[in-house]
Amino acid sequence: MNKVSNEKARPVQDKDVYMLAVETSCDETSVAVVKNGREVLVNLVASQIETHKAFGGVVPEVASRQHVECITLLLEQAIAESGLQPDELDAIAVTEGPGLVGALLVGIMAAKALAFALDKPLIGTHHIAGHIYANQLIADVQYPAIALVVSGGHTEIVRMESEGRFEVMGQTRDDAVGEAYDKVARALGFPYPGGPHVDKAAQASESTVTLPRVWLEEGSYDFSLSGLKSAVLNLVNQSRMKGEEVDKGGIARGFQESVVEVLVAKAIRAVHEFGAKQLLLCGGVAANGGLRSALTARCEAESIPLLIPPMKYCTDNAAMIGAAAYVKWTRGEVSDLYIKGEPGMSLEDWSVEATASRS
């Protein structure tokens, strides 16, 4: 567990804070320099999509090796492009979890080495907190807020009563949204990564294959996508067994409409039930055009303030990690050099002051 001290991070309100951030939780190596948790000076991302495309998905060992190959170069380039000298950095932030443990360790070891060499505070950061605070890079978050987290490994509705405090109200019981999109894409014969191809096919299709909506128990904020995914696989297999052409566009549109309707409805209900001032969309699937447009239209109709990060901050990047880490910095909460990769790291446990109270 991330150990916290308040010894090195003493916020100085009349001084700009420059934080170097590192993200290596999966298949993007990223380094950024962020000013005051909001202004991105540099955000470098080395994607591994072309490498993993040959395997139809992320291969953890391959991902780790590629992080090793480029992390040092990205660190050097980020500092050079920021216009800062290394000793002008105030802190080093790094994704501590969740993620692929081997990939996480590459970024953590690099960040710890840099923090030790420069004698700067280290801030272990939660990956999903990063996705949530990517919204802080475009506008101030107003509390209480509701965050709809949709990514390759996470689907959650998160309640935030105040800055840096998270309460997971609902989550997927099986497949995450991004995971379901990739599996459906594979069934339809789309290349990896499949999500953007399903989204494109759905928006271009004039036909719609109606698929079930999975609401679960009344009042539940949880999600379930495995049954919907299985329904798609059954349709595809039945068409092929009958020698019929698979209506890829119609299935993609039906699948996306089913997913989006449930996501939007539960997020809007959470906003109303908990009196949230804003709804935040975050995570890699926040780049999905169908979801963005449906959520925007619903929020406009109900006068709900909505924040959606630009595309470059939806997918994994280090700028979002710098934004989230700044929340800890302002409270003097920093990590020690004993942190390690935490694949199952809890968002609620990472909340401000939560780790300090247990250390």
C-alpha positions as CSV (number, residue, x, y, z in Angstrom):
1,M,0.0,0.0,0.0
2,N,1.2,3.5,-0.8
3,K,2.8,5.0,2.3
4,V,2.2,8.7,2.8
5,S,4.2,11.4,4.6
6,N,3.9,15.2,4.8
7,E,7.5,16.0,5.1
8,K,8.6,17.1,1.6
9,A,5.4,18.4,0.0
10,R,4.7,21.7,1.6
11,P,2.6,23.7,-0.9
12,V,3.7,27.3,-1.5
13,Q,0.7,29.2,-2.6
14,D,2.5,32.1,-4.3
15,K,4.8,29.8,-6.4
16,D,4.0,27.9,-9.6
17,V,4.3,24.1,-9.1
18,Y,5.9,22.1,-11.9
19,M,5.2,18.4,-11.8
20,L,6.7,15.7,-14.0
21,A,4.4,12.8,-14.4
22,V,4.9,9.2,-15.7
23,E,2.2,6.8,-17.0
24,T,3.0,3.2,-18.0
25,S,-0.1,1.2,-16.8
26,C,-0.8,-0.6,-20.0
27,D,0.4,-0.1,-23.6
28,E,1.2,3.6,-23.7
29,T,4.4,5.1,-22.4
30,S,3.8,8.7,-21.5
31,V,5.7,11.5,-19.8
32,A,4.3,15.0,-19.1
33,V,5.2,18.2,-17.4
34,V,2.1,19.9,-15.8
35,K,2.0,23.4,-14.2
36,N,-0.2,23.9,-11.2
37,G,-2.2,20.7,-12.0
38,R,-3.9,22.4,-14.9
39,E,-1.6,23.7,-17.6
40,V,0.1,21.1,-19.7
41,L,3.6,22.2,-20.8
42,V,4.5,18.8,-22.4
43,N,2.6,15.6,-22.9
44,L,4.5,12.9,-24.8
45,V,2.9,9.5,-25.6
46,A,4.5,6.5,-27.3
47,S,1.8,4.2,-28.4
48,Q,2.3,0.4,-28.8
49,I,-0.9,-0.2,-30.9
50,E,1.0,-1.3,-34.0
51,T,3.0,-3.8,-32.0
52,H,0.0,-5.4,-30.2
53,K,-2.2,-5.4,-33.3
54,A,-0.4,-8.5,-34.5
55,F,-1.6,-10.3,-31.4
56,G,-5.2,-8.9,-31.4
57,G,-4.7,-7.5,-27.9
58,V,-2.1,-6.3,-25.3
59,V,0.6,-8.8,-24.5
60,P,1.8,-7.8,-21.0
61,E,5.5,-8.9,-21.3
62,V,5.8,-7.2,-24.7
63,A,4.2,-4.0,-23.3
64,S,6.7,-4.0,-20.4
65,R,9.7,-4.4,-22.7
66,Q,8.6,-1.5,-24.9
67,H,8.2,0.7,-21.8
68,V,11.8,-0.1,-20.9
69,E,13.0,0.8,-24.4
70,C,11.5,4.3,-24.5
71,I,11.0,5.6,-20.9
72,T,14.4,7.2,-20.5
73,L,14.2,8.9,-23.9
74,L,10.7,10.3,-23.1
75,L,11.9,11.6,-19.7
76,E,14.8,13.4,-21.3
77,Q,12.6,14.8,-24.1
78,A,9.8,16.0,-21.8
79,I,12.2,17.9,-19.6
80,A,13.9,19.5,-22.6
81,E,10.7,20.5,-24.3
82,S,9.3,21.9,-21.0
83,G,12.0,24.6,-21.0
84,L,12.7,23.7,-17.3
85,Q,15.9,22.5,-15.7
86,P,15.5,19.3,-13.8
87,D,16.0,21.0,-10.4
88,E,13.1,23.4,-11.2
89,L,10.7,20.5,-11.0
90,D,8.8,20.4,-7.7
91,A,7.6,16.8,-7.7
92,I,7.5,13.5,-9.6
93,A,4.2,11.8,-10.1
94,V,3.7,8.2,-11.4
95,T,0.9,5.8,-11.9
96,E,1.0,3.3,-9.0
97,G,-2.1,1.3,-10.1
98,P,-4.2,-0.2,-11.3
99,G,-2.7,-1.7,-14.4
100,L,-0.4,-4.4,-15.7
101,V,2.1,-5.0,-12.9
102,G,5.1,-5.4,-15.1
103,A,4.2,-2.2,-17.0
104,L,3.5,-0.3,-13.8
105,L,6.9,-1.2,-12.4
106,V,8.8,0.2,-15.3
107,G,7.3,3.7,-14.8
108,I,7.5,3.4,-11.0
109,M,11.2,2.5,-11.0
110,A,12.0,5.3,-13.4
111,A,10.0,7.8,-11.4
112,K,11.6,6.7,-8.1
113,A,15.1,7.0,-9.6
114,L,14.4,10.5,-10.8
115,A,12.8,11.6,-7.5
116,F,15.8,10.2,-5.6
117,A,18.4,11.7,-7.9
118,L,16.8,15.2,-7.8
119,D,15.7,14.9,-4.1
120,K,12.1,15.7,-5.1
121,P,8.8,14.4,-3.6
122,L,7.3,11.3,-5.2
123,I,3.5,11.0,-5.6
124,G,2.1,7.6,-6.4
125,T,-1.1,8.2,-8.3
126,H,-4.3,6.2,-9.1
127,H,-4.8,5.6,-12.8
128,I,-8.6,6.2,-12.7
129,A,-8.2,9.3,-10.6
130,G,-6.0,10.5,-13.5
131,H,-8.8,9.9,-16.0
132,I,-11.3,11.7,-13.8
133,Y,-8.9,14.7,-13.3
134,A,-8.2,14.9,-17.0
135,N,-11.3,17.1,-16.9
136,Q,-9.4,19.5,-14.6
137,L,-7.1,20.3,-17.6
138,I,-10.0,22.0,-19.4
139,A,-12.2,23.5,-16.7
140,D,-12.6,23.6,-12.9
141,V,-14.4,20.7,-11.4
142,Q,-17.4,21.7,-9.3
143,Y,-18.4,19.6,-6.3
144,P,-20.3,17.5,-5.6
145,A,-19.7,15.8,-8.9
146,I,-20.5,12.5,-10.6
147,A,-17.9,10.8,-12.8
148,L,-18.8,8.2,-15.4
149,V,-15.6,6.2,-15.9
150,V,-15.6,4.1,-19.1
151,S,-12.3,2.5,-20.2
152,G,-10.8,-0.8,-21.3
153,G,-10.7,-2.2,-17.8
154,H,-13.1,-0.1,-15.8
155,T,-16.8,0.9,-16.0
156,E,-17.8,2.9,-12.9
157,I,-20.0,5.6,-11.5
158,V,-18.0,7.6,-9.0
159,R,-19.4,10.1,-6.5
160,M,-17.1,13.0,-5.5
161,E,-18.4,15.0,-2.5
162,S,-15.2,17.2,-2.5
163,E,-11.9,17.4,-4.2
164,G,-9.9,14.2,-4.2
165,R,-12.6,12.1,-2.4
166,F,-14.1,9.2,-4.3
167,E,-17.0,6.8,-3.6
168,V,-17.7,4.1,-6.2
169,M,-21.5,4.0,-6.5
170,G,-21.6,1.3,-9.2
171,Q,-19.3,-0.7,-11.4
172,T,-19.3,-3.5,-13.9
173,R,-19.9,-7.0,-12.6
174,D,-18.1,-8.6,-15.6
175,D,-16.8,-7.0,-18.7
176,A,-15.8,-3.4,-18.8
177,V,-17.2,-1.3,-21.7
178,G,-13.9,-1.1,-23.6
179,E,-13.3,-4.8,-23.1
180,A,-16.8,-5.6,-24.5
181,Y,-16.2,-3.3,-27.5
182,D,-13.0,-5.2,-28.3
183,K,-14.6,-8.6,-28.1
184,V,-17.6,-7.5,-30.2
185,A,-15.2,-6.0,-32.7
186,R,-13.3,-9.3,-32.9
187,A,-16.5,-11.2,-33.6
188,L,-17.4,-8.8,-36.4
189,G,-13.9,-9.1,-37.9
190,F,-12.7,-5.6,-37.1
191,P,-9.0,-5.0,-36.4
192,Y,-7.5,-4.2,-33.0
193,P,-8.1,-1.9,-31.3
194,G,-11.8,-2.6,-32.0
195,G,-13.6,0.1,-30.2
196,P,-13.2,2.9,-32.7
197,H,-14.2,0.5,-35.6
198,V,-17.4,-0.5,-33.8
199,D,-18.2,3.2,-33.1
200,K,-17.5,4.2,-36.8
201,A,-19.6,1.3,-38.1
202,A,-22.4,2.1,-35.7
203,Q,-22.6,5.7,-36.7
204,A,-22.5,4.9,-40.4
205,S,-25.1,2.2,-40.4
206,E,-28.6,2.8,-41.6
207,S,-29.9,-0.4,-40.1
208,T,-30.2,-1.4,-36.5
209,V,-30.2,-4.9,-35.0
210,T,-32.2,-4.5,-31.7
211,L,-30.3,-5.9,-28.7
212,P,-31.3,-6.2,-25.0
213,R,-30.7,-3.5,-22.4
214,V,-29.2,-4.7,-19.2
215,W,-30.6,-2.6,-16.3
216,L,-30.0,-5.1,-13.4
217,E,-32.0,-4.6,-10.1
218,E,-34.1,-1.5,-9.7
219,G,-32.0,1.4,-8.4
220,S,-28.7,-0.4,-9.1
221,Y,-25.8,1.6,-10.5
222,D,-23.9,-1.5,-11.5
223,F,-23.4,-2.6,-15.1
224,S,-23.2,-6.0,-16.8
225,L,-22.0,-6.4,-20.4
226,S,-21.2,-10.1,-20.7
227,G,-24.8,-11.1,-21.7
228,L,-25.0,-8.3,-24.3
229,K,-21.6,-9.5,-25.7
230,S,-22.9,-13.1,-25.8
231,A,-26.0,-11.9,-27.7
232,V,-23.9,-10.3,-30.3
233,L,-21.7,-13.5,-30.7
234,N,-24.9,-15.6,-31.0
235,L,-26.2,-13.3,-33.8
236,V,-22.9,-13.5,-35.7
237,N,-22.7,-17.3,-35.3
238,Q,-26.3,-17.9,-36.4
239,S,-25.8,-15.8,-39.5
240,R,-22.7,-17.7,-40.5
241,M,-24.3,-21.1,-39.8
242,K,-27.2,-20.1,-42.1
243,G,-24.8,-18.9,-44.8
244,E,-26.2,-15.4,-44.5
245,E,-24.1,-12.2,-44.6
246,V,-23.5,-10.7,-41.2
247,D,-25.0,-7.2,-40.9
248,K,-21.9,-5.8,-39.2
249,G,-23.1,-2.2,-39.3
250,G,-26.6,-3.1,-37.9
251,I,-25.1,-5.2,-35.1
252,A,-22.5,-2.5,-34.2
253,R,-25.2,0.1,-34.1
254,G,-27.5,-2.1,-32.0
255,F,-24.7,-2.9,-29.6
256,Q,-23.6,0.7,-29.2
257,E,-27.2,1.9,-28.7
258,S,-27.7,-0.7,-26.0
259,V,-24.5,0.2,-24.1
260,V,-24.9,4.0,-24.5
261,E,-28.5,4.0,-23.3
262,V,-27.7,2.3,-20.1
263,L,-24.6,4.3,-19.4
264,V,-26.3,7.6,-20.0
265,A,-29.4,6.7,-18.0
266,K,-27.6,5.6,-14.9
267,A,-25.2,8.5,-15.0
268,I,-28.0,11.0,-15.3
269,R,-29.9,9.3,-12.5
270,A,-26.9,9.5,-10.2
271,V,-26.6,13.3,-10.9
272,H,-30.2,13.9,-9.9
273,E,-30.2,11.5,-6.9
274,F,-27.0,13.0,-5.3
275,G,-27.5,16.6,-6.4
276,A,-24.3,16.8,-8.4
277,K,-23.3,20.1,-9.9
278,Q,-21.4,18.5,-12.8
279,L,-21.1,15.2,-14.7
280,L,-17.6,14.2,-15.7
281,L,-17.0,11.7,-18.6
282,C,-13.7,10.1,-18.4
283,G,-11.6,7.1,-19.6
284,G,-10.6,5.8,-23.0
285,V,-14.1,5.1,-24.1
286,A,-14.9,8.8,-23.5
287,A,-13.5,9.1,-27.0
288,N,-16.5,7.2,-28.4
289,G,-18.5,9.4,-30.7
290,G,-21.8,7.8,-30.0
291,L,-21.4,8.1,-26.2
292,R,-20.2,11.7,-26.3
293,S,-23.0,12.9,-28.5
294,A,-25.8,11.0,-26.6
295,L,-24.5,12.2,-23.2
296,T,-24.1,15.8,-24.5
297,A,-27.6,15.9,-25.8
298,R,-29.1,14.4,-22.6
299,C,-27.2,16.9,-20.4
300,E,-28.2,19.8,-22.6
301,A,-31.9,18.7,-22.4
302,E,-31.7,18.5,-18.6
303,S,-29.4,21.5,-18.0
304,I,-26.7,19.4,-16.5
305,P,-23.1,20.8,-16.7
306,L,-21.0,18.2,-18.5
307,L,-17.2,18.0,-18.8
308,I,-15.6,15.8,-21.4
309,P,-11.8,15.9,-22.0
310,P,-10.5,16.4,-25.5
311,M,-9.6,13.2,-27.3
312,K,-5.8,13.5,-26.5
313,Y,-6.6,13.4,-22.8
314,C,-9.2,10.5,-23.0
315,T,-6.7,7.7,-23.7
316,D,-3.9,6.9,-21.3
317,N,-1.5,9.9,-20.9
318,A,0.7,11.4,-18.2
319,A,-0.8,14.8,-18.2
320,M,-3.9,13.4,-16.4
321,I,-1.6,11.8,-13.8
322,G,0.0,15.2,-13.1
323,A,-3.5,16.7,-12.7
324,A,-4.6,14.1,-10.2
325,A,-1.3,14.1,-8.3
326,Y,-1.6,17.9,-7.8
327,V,-4.6,17.2,-5.6
328,K,-2.4,15.2,-3.3
329,W,0.4,17.8,-3.5
330,T,-1.8,20.7,-2.3
331,R,-2.5,18.7,0.9
332,G,1.1,17.7,1.5
333,E,0.4,14.0,0.8
334,V,3.4,12.3,-0.9
335,S,4.7,8.8,-1.2
336,D,7.9,7.2,0.0
337,L,10.3,5.3,-2.2
338,Y,8.9,1.9,-1.1
339,I,5.9,2.1,-3.4
340,K,5.4,-0.7,-5.9
341,G,3.0,-1.6,-8.7
342,E,-0.6,-2.2,-7.3
343,P,-2.6,-3.9,-10.0
344,G,-5.8,-3.9,-7.9
345,M,-5.4,-0.5,-6.3
346,S,-8.6,0.9,-4.9
347,L,-9.8,4.3,-6.0
348,E,-11.5,4.9,-2.7
349,D,-8.4,4.0,-0.8
350,W,-6.4,6.6,-2.8
351,S,-8.8,9.4,-1.8
352,V,-7.0,12.4,-0.1
353,E,-6.2,11.8,3.5
354,A,-7.4,8.2,3.3
355,T,-3.9,6.8,3.0
356,A,-2.5,9.2,5.5
357,S,-5.0,8.0,8.1
358,R,-3.9,4.4,7.8
359,S,-0.1,5.0,7.7
